[in-house]
Amino acid sequence: MLGVAAAVVAGLAPTAQAAPVTSADSTHTVTLVTGDRVVVQDVGGRQTATVVPRPGSTGDFVNQRVDGDLYVIPATALPYLGTSLDRSLFDVSALIRDGITDQVPVQVAGAAPGVLDGKVTAESGAAFGAALAAQAGRDAKNHFATRGPLFGTANSVRLAAQGAPQQVHPNFPMHTVRVLTVNGANTTVDAALGLINTDDGRNFNAFPYSTAGEARASVPAGNYGLVAWFPTFDSAGQVTSVRVVVQDFVVSGDQVVSGDQTVTVDASKATSQITVSTPKPSNLISESLEYFRSAQAMGSQGYGFAVGNGTAYVAPSAPVKVGGFHFNVQTHSESPAGTANPYSYDLKIDNAGALGSNQHYKVTADQLATLKESYYSDKPGRQEGLARIIFLPYEVFGFGQFAPFTAPLQRTEYVLGGPELLYSDAVLASMTTGGGFTPGGLLQFAAKTTTPVEWLRGPLAPGLSVPPAGTTSWLCAACRRDDTMRVTLVPVLDSDGHALYLDAPTTGTVSTSHFQLLSGGKALIDAKDVTGGEVAVPGAQADYKIVYDQTRTAPWFHQSTVSHSEWTFGSAHSGAQTVPDGWVCDPSTGKATDCSALPLVTASYQLKAGLDGTAPAGPDQVVVTFGHAPGGTNLPFAKADVQVSFDGGATWTPTFLADLGGGHYRSQWTNPASTTGGDVSLRVSATDVAGNSLTQSVTSAFSVPGVQS
């Protein structure tokens, strides 16, 4: 989490020398008190936070970044922060530091739904989140003017842990600033605020909330930047609109200490509606607004607000004189319902220095890159989700929310192309259960190009992650440093190399595994529910074996349920660096001194199955590509084999195997009529010229569909 903290404080794109390490080890999943989950990752030197919403969530979230900490807050919680709801409940950075990731300890003055024995879990948190949304819907009817206890029973809900860091109290004269929030001259209204000293963010940087039309802050003299968000909610607690006003002001040092300075922010001035037009007709599905303000000396403030498909208005602003200013708009729109060949648009457009009065953006076809996306699903009609985080050049943090769709699906997705934009996509395989989180790395697309992308194409099997193109810093997944061996497998990889995270074991869901590293008949590592480890080994040349067994079942899939993988390889003392510069083999020092990649054999698959994971009875084939662990030498292969099983692995049938060269093999066989309505398992093996080998079997790799009436 230190990488997130450093990036948020700096507010600037990191240099190549300071880029955080990219690896699966830098991923954390945090459960919020509302039952929503947040997945925080380091991706290619940038940080992402992606919300996995609880079932029934409205999907409207804000993110706030200040003093090195990231807050992810459901919009329905905003009106209650600092009064009946503790902000620390949503400080994702602090929760990770304190190890509070799967359940939230809370102190309740009264009673609250979802709180069991002083804790909220991912399952019980859904009740808390639903009750909070209902409360916001009720209170919105009277503009939050007569709020009582939360849920009618709780005067306060606080985090029962250390939580957010203590605020610094500067040792210089302070002045009281009264921020009055109105909607027209005589109508007070609540607002969520962001306030930063633009001379130096260390002097003041906070997110006050205006209750009953007023917020107060004690600040030193200087220049200040203010953003005010004025949301409206429907009866379900969903955001229907938001008005945004930004303005700068100066707190004079000539004021007497006891004097107040009043700043009035008027929502009625936000009259410029944000709209986007696309080359082909499309309907707005979701819109996110991102405010970013950097101070002249040090520090920055970020405030993102997701408004779903509600309307958004901004007030034109004067160019800033102190510090930096950006306000960007990201939209996801889709083709009209019933379109024969569906498509979507994901766009992000920036306002730098000021907000203009014209907030209509027109995108042309020659600005766009085309992604031919295929979303596989072995369960028909599965509700999946896509979160597409787009980085502008000045951004080191990205926030994403999932837009739902029905899989299996083939869709043309248009994005803005160009070297200044970076994309970090993730798929949620089951929006219903929140299972199957699958990130896609950091990518760049040129305008007027076409790129095919496949998600969750089977068979899904364990393997090794590969650094994305252009990655400058990478924690090696299978390396030896001097006489220390370190291996970290990816529990599930799809055919396009996307890593899928295992679901947490719950009722109806099984996620178990067993990892062994053996040498000379001795187990160097023998552990359950891990994907690897680090161990000291003798310096002399020796033979090693990795055995990894995995079982995964859940309601949202039925294929690739059991896998068995065995790697054999030789290794000796590593006295020189053979991996690329910038790689890391020692997580404690962040260096790759005397580091070499282990010669583990890898396999990737291209089954001839449909989007639903089925292949008909009759002739069939798979193309298997064998290779080696990233950073290692790609040795030629001496032999390979592919077998299929029609009885769940009880017996195996050889296939006709053709060597296509370069580690590529085509295997052909016939699915008999007796397999109709059943599954087929797959087993592959390969040995290179040095004797390193892999044998891997996947139960229910694909299915043969039943007879249609």
FENMO-V727495 format. One record per backbone hydrogen bond with DSSP energy under -0.5 kcal/mol. CO is the residue of the C=O (numbers start at 1). NH is the residue of the N-H. E is the energy in kcal/mol with one decimal. If there is no record, write none. Layout:
BEGIN
<<CO	NH	E> <CO	NH	E>>
END
This chain:
BEGIN
<<1	5	-2.1> <2	6	-2.5> <3	7	-2.0> <4	8	-2.3> <5	9	-2.1> <6	10	-2.2> <7	11	-2.5> <15	18	-0.5> <16	19	-0.9> <21	23	-0.6> <22	475	-1.7> <23	26	-1.5> <24	27	-1.1> <28	40	-3.2> <30	32	-0.5> <30	38	-2.7> <32	35	-2.1> <36	32	-3.4> <37	52	-3.5> <38	30	-2.7> <38	40	-0.6> <39	50	-2.2> <40	28	-2.5> <41	43	-0.5> <41	48	-2.4> <43	46	-1.5> <46	43	-4.0> <47	398	-2.1> <48	41	-2.3> <49	400	-2.5> <50	39	-2.8> <51	53	-0.7> <51	402	-0.6> <52	37	-2.5> <54	57	-2.2> <59	61	-0.7> <60	75	-2.7> <61	306	-2.4> <62	73	-2.9> <63	304	-2.9> <64	71	-3.1> <65	302	-1.6> <66	69	-2.5> <69	66	-2.1> <70	92	-1.3> <70	93	-1.2> <71	64	-2.2> <73	62	-2.9> <74	77	-2.3> <74	78	-0.6> <75	78	-0.9> <77	80	-1.7> <77	81	-0.6> <78	81	-1.4> <80	83	-1.5> <80	84	-0.6> <80	85	-2.6> <84	157	-2.3> <85	82	-2.5> <86	89	-1.5> <87	90	-2.2> <88	91	-1.1> <90	72	-2.0> <90	92	-1.4> <91	95	-2.3> <92	96	-2.0> <93	97	-2.3> <94	98	-2.3> <95	100	-2.9> <96	99	-1.3> <99	101	-1.1> <101	31	-1.4> <102	122	-0.7> <103	105	-0.6> <104	120	-2.0> <105	160	-2.7> <107	109	-0.5> <107	158	-2.8> <108	110	-1.4> <109	155	-2.9> <109	156	-0.6> <112	115	-1.3> <114	116	-0.7> <116	119	-1.2> <118	106	-2.3> <119	116	-3.2> <120	104	-3.1> <121	125	-2.6> <123	126	-0.9> <124	127	-1.1> <124	128	-1.1> <125	129	-3.0> <126	130	-2.3> <127	131	-2.2> <128	132	-2.3> <129	133	-2.2> <130	134	-2.2> <131	135	-2.1> <132	136	-2.5> <133	137	-2.2> <134	138	-2.1> <135	139	-2.9> <136	140	-2.0> <137	141	-0.6> <138	141	-1.0> <139	142	-0.9> <139	144	-3.1> <140	143	-1.5> <142	145	-1.4> <149	152	-2.0> <150	153	-2.1> <150	154	-2.8> <153	111	-1.0> <153	155	-0.5> <154	150	-2.4> <156	109	-2.5> <157	86	-2.1> <158	107	-2.8> <159	161	-1.3> <168	170	-0.7> <170	172	-0.9> <175	177	-0.5> <175	219	-3.2> <176	178	-0.5> <176	261	-2.4> <177	179	-0.6> <177	217	-1.9> <178	180	-0.7> <178	263	-3.1> <179	181	-0.5> <179	215	-1.9> <180	182	-0.5> <180	265	-3.2> <181	189	-2.0> <182	267	-3.3> <184	187	-1.0> <186	188	-0.6> <187	183	-3.0> <191	210	-2.9> <192	229	-2.8> <194	227	-2.2> <195	206	-2.6> <196	198	-0.7> <196	225	-2.5> <198	296	-3.4> <199	297	-2.1> <200	203	-2.2> <200	204	-0.7> <204	197	-2.7> <206	195	-2.8> <208	193	-2.1> <209	211	-0.8> <210	191	-1.2> <211	214	-1.1> <213	181	-1.6> <214	211	-1.7> <215	179	-3.3> <217	177	-3.1> <217	219	-0.7> <219	175	-3.6> <222	251	-3.0> <223	198	-1.8> <223	199	-0.8> <224	249	-1.9> <225	196	-2.0> <226	247	-2.2> <227	194	-2.1> <228	245	-2.1> <229	192	-2.2> <229	231	-0.6> <230	243	-1.6> <232	240	-2.8> <232	241	-1.0> <234	237	-1.9> <238	234	-2.1> <240	311	-1.8> <241	232	-2.3> <242	313	-2.2> <243	230	-2.7> <244	315	-1.9> <245	228	-2.6> <247	226	-2.0> <249	224	-2.6> <250	252	-0.7> <251	222	-2.0> <252	255	-1.1> <256	259	-1.7> <259	176	-0.9> <261	178	-3.2> <263	180	-2.9> <265	182	-2.5> <265	267	-0.6> <266	269	-1.4> <267	270	-1.9> <269	271	-1.6> <271	273	-0.9> <272	314	-2.1> <273	275	-0.6> <275	361	-2.6> <277	363	-2.2> <283	334	-2.3> <286	332	-2.7> <287	307	-2.9> <287	308	-0.5> <288	330	-2.8> <289	305	-3.0> <290	328	-2.3> <291	303	-2.6> <292	326	-2.3> <293	301	-2.7> <294	324	-2.2> <298	201	-2.8> <299	295	-2.8> <301	293	-2.6> <302	65	-2.2> <303	291	-2.8> <304	63	-1.9> <305	289	-2.8> <307	310	-2.6> <308	287	-0.9> <311	242	-1.8> <312	274	-2.7> <313	244	-2.5> <314	271	-0.5> <314	272	-2.0> <324	294	-1.7> <325	353	-2.4> <326	292	-2.8> <327	351	-1.9> <328	290	-2.4> <329	349	-2.5> <330	288	-2.9> <331	347	-2.1> <332	285	-2.8> <332	286	-1.9> <333	345	-2.8> <334	283	-3.4> <336	339	-1.7> <340	342	-0.6> <342	412	-2.0> <343	335	-2.5> <344	414	-3.1> <345	333	-2.3> <346	416	-0.8> <347	331	-2.2> <349	329	-2.8> <350	352	-0.5> <351	327	-2.3> <353	320	-2.0> <354	356	-0.6> <355	317	-2.2> <357	359	-0.8> <359	275	-1.9> <359	361	-0.5> <361	277	-2.8> <361	363	-0.5> <364	367	-1.6> <365	368	-1.6> <367	417	-2.6> <368	448	-3.3> <369	415	-2.2> <370	372	-0.5> <370	451	-2.5> <371	373	-1.1> <371	413	-3.0> <372	453	-2.6> <373	411	-2.4> <374	376	-0.6> <374	455	-2.8> <375	408	-0.6> <375	409	-2.0> <379	382	-1.2> <382	384	-0.9> <382	407	-3.1> <383	431	-3.5> <383	432	-0.6> <384	405	-2.4> <385	428	-2.7> <386	388	-0.5> <386	403	-2.6> <387	389	-0.6> <387	426	-1.8> <389	424	-2.8> <390	392	-0.5> <391	422	-1.7> <392	395	-2.0> <396	47	-2.9> <398	49	-2.2> <400	51	-2.5> <402	404	-0.6> <403	386	-2.0> <405	384	-2.4> <405	407	-0.5> <407	381	-0.7> <407	382	-1.3> <409	375	-3.3> <411	373	-2.3> <411	413	-0.6> <412	344	-1.8> <412	414	-0.5> <413	371	-2.7> <414	346	-2.4> <415	369	-3.7> <418	421	-1.3> <422	391	-3.2> <423	443	-3.1> <424	389	-2.6> <425	440	-2.7> <426	387	-2.8> <427	429	-0.6> <427	438	-2.7> <428	385	-1.8> <430	434	-2.0> <430	435	-0.8> <435	430	-2.0> <436	429	-1.8> <437	501	-2.6> <438	427	-2.8> <439	499	-0.6> <441	425	-0.6> <441	443	-0.5> <443	423	-3.3> <445	418	-2.9> <446	449	-1.0> <449	370	-3.1> <451	372	-2.5> <453	374	-2.3> <455	376	-2.4> <457	495	-2.1> <458	607	-0.7> <459	461	-0.6> <461	493	-2.1> <463	490	-3.3> <468	471	-2.0> <473	22	-1.0> <474	476	-0.8> <474	584	-3.2> <477	488	-3.0> <478	598	-2.4> <479	486	-2.7> <480	596	-2.4> <481	483	-0.6> <481	484	-1.9> <482	574	-1.9> <483	537	-2.4> <484	481	-2.9> <485	535	-2.5> <486	479	-2.1> <487	533	-1.9> <489	491	-0.6> <490	463	-2.0> <492	500	-2.6> <493	461	-1.7> <494	497	-1.8> <498	494	-2.1> <498	500	-0.5> <499	439	-0.7> <506	509	-2.1> <509	506	-0.8> <510	553	-2.2> <512	551	-2.5> <513	529	-2.7> <514	549	-2.2> <515	527	-2.4> <516	547	-2.1> <517	524	-2.8> <517	525	-1.5> <518	545	-2.3> <519	522	-1.8> <522	519	-2.4> <522	524	-0.8> <525	517	-2.3> <527	515	-3.0> <531	489	-3.2> <533	487	-2.3> <535	485	-2.9> <539	573	-2.8> <542	571	-2.2> <544	569	-2.2> <545	518	-3.4> <546	567	-2.5> <547	516	-2.1> <548	565	-2.2> <549	514	-2.2> <550	563	-2.3> <551	512	-2.4> <553	510	-2.4> <554	557	-1.3> <557	554	-0.6> <561	552	-3.2> <562	699	-3.2> <563	550	-2.3> <564	697	-2.5> <565	548	-2.7> <566	695	-2.1> <567	546	-2.8> <568	693	-2.2> <569	544	-3.1> <571	542	-2.0> <573	575	-0.8> <574	482	-0.9> <576	578	-0.6> <580	583	-1.7> <582	474	-0.8> <584	476	-2.5> <585	587	-0.6> <586	589	-0.7> <586	590	-3.0> <586	591	-0.7> <591	585	-2.6> <591	586	-1.9> <592	595	-1.3> <594	482	-1.7> <595	578	-2.9> <595	579	-1.2> <596	480	-3.0> <598	600	-1.8> <600	629	-1.8> <602	627	-2.0> <604	625	-2.6> <606	623	-1.6> <607	609	-0.8> <610	613	-2.2> <611	377	-2.5> <613	703	-2.3> <614	610	-2.7> <618	671	-3.1> <620	669	-2.0> <621	608	-1.5> <622	624	-0.6> <622	667	-3.0> <623	606	-1.5> <624	626	-0.6> <624	665	-2.3> <625	604	-1.8> <627	602	-2.1> <629	632	-2.1> <633	635	-1.5> <636	689	-2.2> <639	687	-2.3> <641	685	-2.2> <642	655	-1.1> <643	683	-2.6> <644	653	-3.5> <645	681	-2.7> <647	650	-0.8> <653	644	-2.2> <655	657	-0.6> <656	668	-2.4> <658	660	-0.7> <658	666	-2.5> <661	664	-1.4> <663	626	-2.9> <664	660	-2.6> <664	661	-0.8> <665	624	-2.6> <665	667	-0.5> <666	658	-2.9> <667	622	-1.9> <668	656	-2.6> <669	620	-2.8> <670	672	-0.7> <671	618	-2.2> <672	675	-2.0> <673	676	-1.7> <675	678	-2.7> <678	704	-2.9> <680	701	-1.4> <680	702	-1.6> <681	645	-1.9> <682	698	-2.9> <683	643	-3.1> <684	696	-2.8> <685	641	-2.5> <686	694	-2.1> <687	638	-2.4> <687	639	-1.6> <688	691	-2.0> <692	688	-2.7> <693	568	-2.1> <694	686	-2.0> <695	566	-2.5> <696	684	-2.8> <697	564	-2.0> <698	682	-2.2> <698	701	-0.6> <699	561	-1.0> <699	562	-0.5> <700	560	-2.8> <702	680	-2.9> <703	615	-2.4> <703	705	-0.6> <704	677	-2.1>>
END
